[in-house]
């Protein structure tokens, strides 16, 4: 099975299409709002873990992990300056 080589012009065209579609626009306000929401929910769930019995904590743990992971990914993207120039 042979794979065609990708040319630089193909990548340029793809970048232009994605830029025209608005995929590289920075939405700092929306991302900051998402981050605040995820942090609020994550720490509320963390507080919930403190009052739940062990079986309840085990049940809520995947949801908590999701919110902490989503927060970490926004922070990671912030490190690449993908949603803000500062």
N, C-alpha and C positions, 0 to 999 in steps of 0.2 A: 504494500500500500504506500503510495507516494503522497506526500503533503506538499501543496504549493508553497513557495516561499512568499513571505509577506514583504512587500516593497514599502519603502519609506513614504511614497506617495499615497499608498493605501492608508497608512497610519495618519498622515496629514489630513486626508479626506474624512476619516473617521473622527478625528479631533474636531474638525470644522463642523461636522454634523452634530456632534454632542454639544459643542459650544452653542450652536444655533438653537438646539433644543432646550438650552438653559441648565444643563446638568452641572456646569462648573460655577454657577452663581453662588455666592456666599449668602447664606441666610442667617446672619448672626443673631438676630432677635429671636427667631423661631428656635434655633439650636440652644440658645441660652434658656429659653422657656422649657424646652424638653429636658435639659440638664437639671433645672430646678425641680421639675415634676418627678424625674427619676430619683433624684436624691431624697426628696420628701417621702416618696413611697418606700424607698429602700430603708431609710432610717425608721419609718413608722413600722415596717415589718420587723426590723431588728428589735424594736421595743416590744413588739408582739411576741417575739421569740422568748423574751425574758419572763413573760407571764404565762405562757402556754406550758402544758405538760410536755414531756418528751415526745410522745406520739404526735401531738399537735405541731411541735417544732419540725419534726421529720416531714410532715405533710406540707407545711408552708415553706420549707427550705428551697424547693425548686423555684418557686415564685420569687423568693428573696434573691436567689442567685441570678435570676434573669434581670432584675432591676439593678443589682450591683454590676453585672456584666455590661448592661446597656450604658450605665454611667461611665464605666471604664472605657468603653469604646468611644464615647463622645470625647473623653479626655485624651484618648489616643489620637483621634482625628484633630483635636485642638493642637496637639504637639506637632502635627504636620502642617498646621495653619490652614486647614482646609475649610474652616468655617469662619475664620477671622484673620485679619492681617496683623493683629497685635498679639 
